[in-house]
Amino acid sequence: MKKQCAIVTGASKGIGLAVFRRLEDNGYDVLGLSRSRGALPEGKWIQCDITDSESVDKAFEEALERLDNHIDVLILNAGMGISGALEFTPKEDYRRQIEVNVFGTTACAKKGASLMREQKKGRIIFISSLGAIFPLPFQSFYSAGKAAVNALSDALGIELKPFGVETCTVMLNDVKTEFTANRIKTYEGDDIYGGRIQSSVSKMEESEQKGMSPEKVAEAVYKLAIRSRMPSHKIVGIGNEFLGLLYRILPTNAMLWLLGKIYG
Ligand SMILES: NC(=O)c1ccc[n+]([C@@H]2O[C@H](COP(=O)([O-])OP(=O)(O)OC[C@H]3O[C@@H](n4cnc5c(N)ncnc54)[C@H](OP(=O)(O)O)[C@@H]3O)[C@@H](O)[C@H]2O)c1
């Protein structure tokens, strides 16, 4: 029987690496795309900067050649985060945020969509955040980017349904990775905002570092890859699923008041 084939973006470390390993341990022929090889095994890494369309073209061309023009699962995980007050965030930082998390993800989703539509089968899993539905103060651009990712996943899922292709957006809360250290932060205006930028971002960083392991996320992603049908949305962790339930039942103003109390 032919091996299942997968591509994971942002696989050099963190969640992407854990997903790569989980799939490989379960018999998948899997390739990891990222700018650096990180901890990926030799021969399983394809260099790719998802914000550079030439690099994306080349990486997918090489990946498809190596996977015999077949992908069962594409995991769109590569991403980064920025923080700061919206009014003081430098233009290059918020453009970069959207360039990586939205346009870079879109470039890779397009590759997966074309191939899977033709093969009439496949799954695209977008790694998103609870920030998509709970907009985080002082992380407005990150939240906006992940809200866009959710919408892309949902709309693409409808477009591709007649072709047998499914999409799912996986909304994560805190995961202990280098994401926290890699965040691009600006504290400009913190004096005007009464120290709220610093305190909100520190609180977030602390809870990220106490968060779940990337392996737990990888387990959830693997289960999505093998179940008979994927849900459109998946929240990982029982406590986080409860937050998802709260989102559905709380009036918007109550939800925003609560977010303000915690992170405002
Ligand atoms: N950690 C959390 O608490 C958390 C919570 C919710 C959602 N998420 C989401 O989970 C995903 C993975 O995050 P993580 O926690 O694993 O972070 P991480 O440890 O910092 O890993 C990020 C990965 O993305 C890759 N990447 C970044 N920019 C890239 C680019 N331009 N082109 C190609 N690859 C790029 C990095 O590889 P290179 O640097 O080698 O390119 C790396 O492999 C992200 O989408 C993030 O938004 C994380």
The ligand as a Gaussian input file, in Angstrom:
#p B3LYP/6-31G(d) Opt

LIG

0 1
 N        3.193000      28.660000      21.033000
 C        1.970000      29.081000      21.259000
 O        1.586000      29.374000      22.425000
 C        0.978000      29.160000      20.131000
 C       -0.380000      29.409000      20.457000
 C       -1.325000      29.503000      19.438000
 C       -0.925000      29.325000      18.122000
 N        0.400000      29.099000      17.822000
 C        0.758000      28.966000      16.399000
 O        1.479000      27.757000      16.197000
 C        2.342000      27.901000      15.061000
 C        3.735000      27.383000      15.415000
 O        4.248000      28.136000      16.480000
 P        5.325000      27.577000      17.523000
 O        4.792000      27.848000      18.879000
 O        5.769000      26.217000      17.169000
 O        6.496000      28.654000      17.251000
 P        8.077000      28.467000      16.973000
 O        8.650000      27.450000      17.889000
 O        8.640000      29.858000      16.981000
 O        8.116000      27.867000      15.482000
 C        7.716000      28.628000      14.376000
 C        8.016000      27.854000      13.110000
 O        7.606000      28.649000      11.994000
 C        8.696000      28.756000      11.067000
 N        8.644000      30.023000      10.352000
 C        8.533000      31.284000      10.860000
 N        8.567000      32.191000       9.868000
 C        8.692000      31.491000       8.707000
 C        8.788000      31.860000       7.336000
 N        8.777000      33.148000       6.941000
 N        8.887000      30.876000       6.402000
 C        8.910000      29.569000       6.772000
 N        8.830000      29.160000       8.053000
 C        8.733000      30.121000       9.007000
 C        9.955000      28.615000      11.930000
 O       11.038000      28.095000      11.165000
 P       12.295000      28.956000      10.624000
 O       12.565000      30.033000      11.613000
 O       13.383000      27.931000      10.485000
 O       11.839000      29.461000       9.311000
 C        9.494000      27.551000      12.932000
 O        9.690000      26.264000      12.406000
 C        2.287000      29.370000      14.662000
 O        1.439000      29.549000      13.558000
 C        1.698000      30.049000      15.898000
 O        1.005000      31.241000      15.593000
 C        1.338000      29.008000      18.788000

